[in-house]
């Protein structure tokens, strides 16, 4: 294995479409993940021989598979180079067996009945909650972290079926509390009953469709609203590689207003600047030395 570095974050493979180097992401603490050490991805069961060689040239030493036994049965085992250590740490967070049976049934009417009108989004939200509320799922993620930190395990790749939910959760970029406070101040001025002219609701001004997709049951419930808003911000920070400026612009105006890595709408520019100032003020409140006591 040569330890070749991928020229871009996306590792191009024939049999997997979502394998990415997570190097370059910046944490809340300001530390940056080193390139070529950690990768996330979708299932590796359909890799070609060329794909296996490509991963081998990246120096891959360890693979963690978060798929459930049922997913492995349906999709097949990972195809890996000789000598790569493999760890199966299944994470389900929900009754995936019933979902697979429903999808494989080909019964479109039943699929619409059971997954339509927001029920599929609610299922995914419940599944993601299970990642942190179910002790078995927490232990699987904890075991993965211990493997990542163990000597001699890197470079390491972790994956699920599509490379989005469980792999995304494992990669989750933290959302600074100060940023959340700045957005709440800007959006609603801490009015948990606020409703905008366009129908956005609550502290973080979530639109009804957005709130439903994030699993928010009551947008006027402060905890529920903030939870959904933070999940949305986390998704945007991941999408824009930790760039708060772009994530805030997309939060306000939607991803369609952020073209590539820039935006030009004056109203969006003004909003981002206002949030930036509030964020810096929140940071200064957190870091300023406390007055000495008499």
C-alpha positions as CSV (number, residue, x, y, z in Angstrom):
1,X,0.0,0.0,0.0
2,X,1.5,3.3,-1.1
3,X,-0.6,5.8,0.9
4,X,-1.5,7.8,-2.2
5,X,-3.6,10.9,-1.4
6,X,-6.9,11.4,-3.1
7,X,-6.7,14.6,-5.4
8,X,-10.2,15.7,-4.2
9,X,-12.5,15.0,-1.3
10,X,-14.7,12.7,-3.5
11,X,-13.0,9.3,-4.2
12,X,-14.2,8.3,-7.6
13,X,-15.1,4.6,-7.8
14,X,-17.2,2.5,-10.2
15,X,-19.0,0.5,-7.6
16,X,-19.6,3.2,-4.9
17,X,-20.8,6.7,-5.4
18,X,-20.4,8.4,-2.0
19,X,-16.9,7.6,-0.7
20,X,-15.3,10.9,0.5
21,X,-12.3,12.0,2.4
22,X,-13.4,14.0,5.4
23,X,-10.1,15.6,5.8
24,X,-10.3,19.4,5.8
25,X,-13.4,19.6,7.9
26,X,-12.9,22.0,10.9
27,X,-14.3,21.2,14.3
28,X,-16.0,23.6,16.7
29,X,-12.8,23.7,18.6
30,X,-11.0,25.0,15.4
31,X,-9.0,21.8,14.8
32,X,-8.9,20.4,11.2
33,X,-9.2,16.8,10.2
34,X,-6.0,15.7,8.4
35,X,-6.5,14.7,4.7
36,X,-6.1,11.1,3.8
37,X,-6.8,9.6,7.2
38,X,-10.6,9.2,7.5
39,X,-13.1,8.4,4.9
40,X,-16.9,8.0,4.9
41,X,-18.9,6.1,2.3
42,X,-21.7,4.0,1.0
43,X,-21.7,0.2,0.7
44,X,-18.5,-1.4,-0.6
45,X,-20.2,-4.6,-1.8
46,X,-20.3,-3.7,-5.5
47,X,-16.7,-2.5,-5.9
48,X,-14.8,-3.5,-9.0
49,X,-11.3,-4.9,-9.0
50,X,-10.1,-1.4,-10.0
51,X,-12.0,0.1,-7.1
52,X,-10.4,-2.3,-4.6
53,X,-6.9,-1.4,-6.0
54,X,-7.8,2.3,-5.8
55,X,-8.7,2.1,-2.1
56,X,-5.6,0.0,-1.5
57,X,-3.4,2.8,-3.0
58,X,-4.9,5.2,-0.5
59,X,-3.3,3.0,2.2
60,X,-6.6,1.9,3.7
61,X,-6.1,-0.3,6.8
62,X,-9.5,-0.5,8.5
63,X,-13.1,-0.6,7.3
64,X,-16.1,-0.2,9.7
65,X,-19.5,-1.4,8.3
66,X,-22.6,0.2,10.1
67,X,-25.1,-1.8,8.0
68,X,-27.5,-4.1,9.8
69,X,-27.3,-7.9,9.1
70,X,-30.4,-7.6,6.9
71,X,-28.7,-4.9,4.8
72,X,-25.6,-7.1,4.4
73,X,-27.8,-10.1,3.4
74,X,-29.5,-8.0,0.7
75,X,-26.5,-6.0,-0.5
76,X,-23.6,-8.5,0.0
77,X,-20.3,-8.4,1.9
78,X,-17.8,-5.6,1.4
79,X,-15.1,-6.2,-1.2
80,X,-11.8,-5.3,0.3
81,X,-8.1,-5.7,-0.4
82,X,-6.2,-8.4,1.4
83,X,-5.0,-7.4,4.8
84,X,-7.6,-4.7,5.4
85,X,-9.1,-5.1,8.9
86,X,-12.9,-5.3,9.0
87,X,-15.2,-4.4,11.8
88,X,-19.0,-5.0,11.6
89,X,-20.8,-2.6,14.0
90,X,-24.4,-2.7,13.0
91,X,-26.5,0.4,13.7
92,X,-30.2,0.4,12.8
93,X,-32.0,2.9,14.9
94,X,-35.3,1.5,13.7
95,X,-37.1,-1.4,12.2
96,X,-35.3,-1.5,8.9
97,X,-36.5,-5.0,8.1
98,X,-40.1,-3.9,7.6
99,X,-38.9,-0.9,5.5
100,X,-36.8,-3.2,3.2
101,X,-39.7,-5.5,2.8
102,X,-42.0,-2.6,1.9
103,X,-39.6,-1.2,-0.6
104,X,-38.9,-4.6,-2.2
105,X,-42.6,-5.4,-2.4
106,X,-43.1,-3.2,-5.4
107,X,-46.6,-2.4,-4.1
108,X,-46.7,1.3,-4.9
109,X,-50.1,1.8,-3.3
110,X,-49.0,0.3,0.0
111,X,-45.8,2.4,-0.2
112,X,-47.8,5.6,-0.7
113,X,-50.1,4.6,2.1
114,X,-47.3,3.8,4.6
115,X,-44.6,6.2,3.6
116,X,-46.6,9.1,2.0
117,X,-47.7,12.4,3.5
118,X,-44.5,12.9,5.5
119,X,-44.4,9.5,7.1
120,X,-41.1,8.5,5.4
121,X,-39.5,11.7,6.7
122,X,-40.9,11.0,10.2
123,X,-39.5,7.5,10.0
124,X,-36.0,8.8,9.1
125,X,-36.2,11.4,12.0
126,X,-37.1,8.6,14.5
127,X,-34.3,6.5,13.1
128,X,-31.8,9.3,13.7
129,X,-33.1,9.8,17.2
130,X,-32.5,6.2,17.8
131,X,-28.8,6.7,17.1
132,X,-28.5,8.6,20.5
133,X,-31.5,7.3,22.5
134,X,-30.8,3.5,22.0
135,X,-27.9,2.3,24.1
136,X,-27.0,-0.4,21.5
137,X,-26.6,2.2,18.8
138,X,-24.6,4.5,21.1
139,X,-22.3,1.6,21.9
140,X,-21.7,0.9,18.2
141,X,-20.7,4.5,17.5
142,X,-18.6,4.5,20.6
143,X,-16.8,1.3,19.5
144,X,-16.2,3.0,16.1
145,X,-14.6,6.0,17.8
146,X,-12.4,3.7,19.9
147,X,-11.2,2.0,16.7
148,X,-10.4,5.3,15.1
149,X,-8.3,6.3,18.1
150,X,-6.5,3.0,18.4
151,X,-2.9,2.9,17.1
152,X,-2.3,1.5,13.6
153,X,-5.9,1.7,12.4
154,X,-5.6,4.7,10.1
155,X,-6.4,5.3,7.3
156,X,-9.9,4.1,8.1
157,X,-13.2,4.1,6.2
158,X,-16.6,3.8,7.8
159,X,-19.8,3.3,5.8
160,X,-23.5,2.4,5.8
161,X,-25.7,1.6,2.8
162,X,-26.0,5.0,1.2
163,X,-23.3,6.9,3.1
164,X,-25.8,9.4,4.4
165,X,-27.5,8.7,7.7
166,X,-25.2,6.6,9.9
167,X,-22.0,7.7,8.1
168,X,-23.2,11.2,8.2
169,X,-24.0,11.0,11.9
170,X,-20.5,9.7,12.5
171,X,-19.0,12.6,10.6
172,X,-21.4,15.2,12.2
173,X,-19.9,18.6,12.4
174,X,-20.7,20.3,15.7
175,X,-22.9,23.4,15.6
176,X,-21.5,26.1,17.9
177,X,-23.9,27.2,20.6
178,X,-23.0,30.8,19.9
179,X,-24.1,30.4,16.3
180,X,-27.5,29.0,17.4
181,X,-28.0,31.9,19.7
182,X,-27.1,34.4,17.0
183,X,-29.6,32.9,14.6
184,X,-32.4,32.8,17.2
185,X,-31.7,36.5,18.0
186,X,-31.7,37.4,14.4
187,X,-34.7,35.3,13.4
188,X,-37.2,35.7,16.3
189,X,-35.5,37.8,19.0
190,X,-36.2,34.8,21.3
191,X,-39.9,34.9,20.7
192,X,-41.0,31.3,20.7
193,X,-44.4,32.2,19.3
194,X,-43.1,34.2,16.4
195,X,-44.7,33.6,13.0
196,X,-43.2,35.3,9.9
197,X,-45.2,36.6,6.9
198,X,-44.2,33.5,5.0
199,X,-45.3,31.1,7.8
200,X,-42.0,30.3,9.4
201,X,-42.5,29.5,13.1
202,X,-40.9,29.5,16.5
203,X,-37.5,30.5,17.8
204,X,-35.5,29.4,14.7
205,X,-38.3,30.3,12.3
206,X,-38.7,26.9,10.6
207,X,-41.0,26.6,7.6
208,X,-43.7,23.9,8.1
209,X,-42.3,21.6,5.3
210,X,-38.7,22.0,6.7
211,X,-39.9,21.3,10.2
212,X,-41.7,18.2,9.2
213,X,-38.7,16.9,7.3
214,X,-36.6,17.5,10.4
215,X,-39.0,15.5,12.6
216,X,-40.2,18.6,14.5
217,X,-43.7,17.8,15.9
218,X,-44.4,21.2,17.4
219,X,-42.6,24.2,16.0
220,X,-43.7,26.3,18.9
221,X,-42.1,24.0,21.5
222,X,-38.8,25.6,22.2
223,X,-36.8,22.3,22.6
224,X,-38.4,20.8,19.5
225,X,-37.8,23.9,17.4
226,X,-34.2,24.3,18.5
227,X,-33.5,20.6,18.0
228,X,-34.8,20.8,14.4
229,X,-33.0,24.1,13.7
230,X,-29.7,22.7,14.9
231,X,-30.1,19.5,12.8
232,X,-30.7,21.7,9.8
233,X,-27.7,23.8,10.5
234,X,-25.6,20.7,11.0
235,X,-26.7,19.4,7.6
236,X,-25.8,22.7,6.0
237,X,-22.4,22.9,7.7
238,X,-21.7,19.4,6.5
239,X,-22.8,20.3,2.9
240,X,-20.6,23.4,2.8
241,X,-17.6,21.8,4.5
242,X,-17.9,23.7,7.8
243,X,-18.2,27.2,6.1
244,X,-20.5,29.1,8.5
245,X,-20.9,31.9,6.1
246,X,-22.4,29.7,3.4
247,X,-24.4,27.6,5.9
248,X,-26.0,30.8,7.3
249,X,-26.8,32.1,3.8
250,X,-28.5,28.8,2.9
251,X,-30.4,28.7,6.3
252,X,-31.9,32.1,5.5
253,X,-32.5,31.9,1.7
254,X,-32.3,28.2,0.9
255,X,-29.6,26.1,-0.8
256,X,-30.8,27.3,-4.2
257,X,-29.6,30.8,-3.4
258,X,-26.0,29.6,-2.7
259,X,-24.4,29.0,-6.1
260,X,-21.2,26.9,-5.8
261,X,-19.4,28.7,-2.9
262,X,-20.9,32.1,-3.2
263,X,-24.1,34.2,-3.1
264,X,-24.8,37.7,-4.4
265,X,-28.3,38.7,-3.2
266,X,-27.9,41.9,-1.1
267,X,-30.6,40.8,1.4
268,X,-28.7,37.5,2.0
269,X,-25.4,39.3,2.3
270,X,-26.9,41.7,4.9
271,X,-28.4,38.8,6.9
272,X,-25.1,36.9,7.0
273,X,-23.3,40.0,8.2
274,X,-25.9,40.6,10.9
275,X,-25.6,37.0,12.1
276,X,-21.8,37.2,12.0
277,X,-21.8,40.2,14.3
278,X,-24.2,38.6,16.7
279,X,-22.0,35.4,16.6
280,X,-18.9,37.4,17.4
281,X,-20.6,39.2,20.2
282,X,-21.8,35.8,21.7
283,X,-18.2,34.5,21.4
284,X,-16.8,37.6,23.2
285,X,-19.3,37.1,26.1
286,X,-18.1,33.5,26.4
287,X,-14.4,34.3,26.3
288,X,-14.2,37.6,28.2
289,X,-12.6,37.3,31.6
290,X,-15.0,37.5,34.6
291,X,-14.8,40.5,36.8
292,X,-12.8,39.8,39.9
293,X,-14.8,39.5,43.1
294,X,-14.2,42.0,45.9
